[in-house]
Amino acid sequence: MTFAAPQFLFLIPVWVLLAWRFRRLELWRPLRVIFLALLTLLMCDPRMVLKSGGIDLWVLFDRSRSAQDLVDAAESEWRALLERSRPGESHRLHLLDYASEVIPLGNAESAVYPGNRDQTRTDLALLETLARMDPARHNRVLLFTDGYSTEPLTGAAAKLIAAGVPLDYRLVRAPESTDYQVAELSMPERVQVGEPFLVDIRLVGNADGPVPMEIFRGDARLYQGEVAVKEGTGRFRFSDRVAEPGGHRYRVTIAPAKDAHSGNNAHERWIEVSAGPRLLLVTAYQEDPIAPVLRAQGFEVAVVQDPLTLNPGVLSGVKAVILNNVPAYELPGDFLGALPFYVSDQGGGLLMAGGHRSFGSGGYYESAIDPLLPVSMELKSEHRKLGVAMAIVMDRSGSMAATTPSGHTKMQLANEGAARSVELLGTMDAVTVFAVDSQAHQMAPLLNVGKSRGELNDRIRRIESMGGGIFVYEGLKAAWDVLKSAPLGQRHVILFSDAADSEEPGDYIKLIEEMRANGATLSVIGMGTRSDPDAALLEDIAKRGEGRIFFTEVPGELPNIFAQETVTVARSSFIEDPTGAKTTGRWQELARRDAAWLPEVDGYNLSYLREGDQAALISTDTYAAPLVAFGRRGIGRTAAVSFPLGGDFSRKTRGWEQYGDFLQTLTRWLMGDEVPPGLGLRHRLDGSQWTLDLYYDADPWESRLSASPPRVILQNGYRDGLRRELTWERLAPGHFSVTTSLEESTPIRAAIQVGGAALPIGPVVVGSGAEWRFDRERLSELRETATASGGGELVDLAKAWRRPTDPGLEPIFLPLVAAALVIFLLEALITRTGWKLPIFSFPRPRARRPKPVLASPAPAPAPAFEAPPKETATPPTPATDEGDTRKSRFRRAKKGL
């Protein structure tokens, strides 16, 4: 323990002098002496030494893309210098790598950093390093970085200072070269439909000159030209307005003739164009009867007839989505993948209406929205009437050998998809399998699935990529040669091929015409996108074969796509005969009374009610299938109307008197409850750090949020993205806040769930190139943080082991105050009650009694004259009166002395 010695030495004679001057206070008593000693220590600022021994030096290597080459080149030299300058064995060296996450390096030679290099999360690295430290030892941090963090250093600075850990840094810089970047793309977060707003773009560079630039809104190019960079900065401003509600993406790209880093040549942001609550109707009909009926009821309806134009931003401000006879393969994967989070977490509604291209017939089995629907779509085996002869043609070209993030090759995932198709077929079906490169290789002859299911799966899973391309015509012709003699009534071909490497189509048009003339159909699963070189060929093959076309860039989706196609062909059914309908009484859970239902429907998609959901209307045939079903998913709502609401097989439905009331009631239920007033939400993006602030009125939200705190849920991306929940921090009454780090170029959607409703946010995205932004403000933050913690820029690595100026002293003021208070109270108790402790008290002084006079054995003769008798002192009488105070007893005792 340490204290201020001068004050201590000065106070000792002061207390001695006071004790002599005020002797009546008895300051020499043990408890009073201890109390005075504690007071003396408190005046000297006592502290306890907590740290001892050697120094732990924590070295952090920046492995982000902007710094990795520079760090890798000098790392071995730095480590050797640090080892040579280490003072002794009691001093320890700890090595860590960081970029988007922190990974211990150990003392072995550096290996390849396994994490994401697109971020420099210096703040996170410092916080995790502090958490790993031994508080009983002296610690220092040495940072090797270019200084440009992608997140602000807000959390680590205060904790470094509180822990007494100095931060040193060594900047690594590449030679100066010409570089331009899109430094800023600024616009409002939200505007109204048709409201003009300003878009502000700022370019920076270390050389003056013209820079070519393009501006896009979605896929539409708004501007193409040059921006002049003068004195390191170039600005471009323009006004825009958007007539379509929803989320819209703006993107800026530059193409300088000479540029050191291409990673910072693009920037993007989303803006939400709000227009109040509305419905999104995605329909296959040119004049969908649903739209005018709902508009007449006061709903705002946005109609989309080209599903390929959909993106997740369209869902912004939408309260419910209606899919009216639109097949799954026509919906973009990002939009389809965004619907589960939209319903379950953002509180949206989803309605699917029946038709020949809906439910299982539309390929929705095992799609992203399959679990959302209140009905299951695969046809039970006992309800099937026709067997299927299926040929699966597999691309085994060289591109299929590529490894996916899951660790599997594309070929392995495609094999798993084909095996899944075999699993879903029934005992009456038959399958043949071909693997194609420059020739068609029959991997399995046409075998009955019921007898050879295991053998078929074994043969499929042994297919390997063999190089070369895929000769499409060879594969299709070999498959048709086998199927055309199959005895089963339905024949179908599934072609799996790379959309960027489908070669030698041959005379595929004539071949497909022959297949269609004999009743066979053909569907295509393309590995890639619609913009790939051979995508148009694959689309034409599927169109001529009157089948379906699927594209995916995600190999992990292949098993589900194979399953969707198989169920569409073999295990789905649309009943085209008029069927009676009867109520179950469950409609009253949505409305005040049961509806006057139509007695019969023209046709419907055969499906089965899921456990836990409700059916308001069922068919009167042997299936007793749900015609109107509904349920809840998370905080959202979902419904299925199995009969068509427009187009073919909807005449009786459209003539139903209650058609409008039925749609109005169901739609209002799907839209859910409105969020009560009194809530405000604001969010901002600073580098890769995203902050959300929730403000609320004390009345009535204070009591509501105390009973049920708000939740904030995020999802990265659209297709099965990582879903996580953040923890709010209450900054003040009426204000919650939370901050998180976002991944570059990965769109984020969020939901603030309060009171059974939700405030949706997004999409929000960190523009590409955040790692190459080189924000000088981050460099200034690093310098300020290092200086405040007692460190700084380190040029000589031999000084990395210097002991921190703070020896690790912990104030013990409060414990000493508590001890002094206890001593004071104990002394007061003893003084007031007279209670004696053998070790803390002296015997009380007693009055001296006179000696007794002894009687003489014989009286002496009387003198000539007799003197008056001498008075003797009367001994004091012990106090017995209860009113006698302690002070009077002390006075008599003193007098007796």
Disulfide bonds with the S-S distance in Angstrom:
none
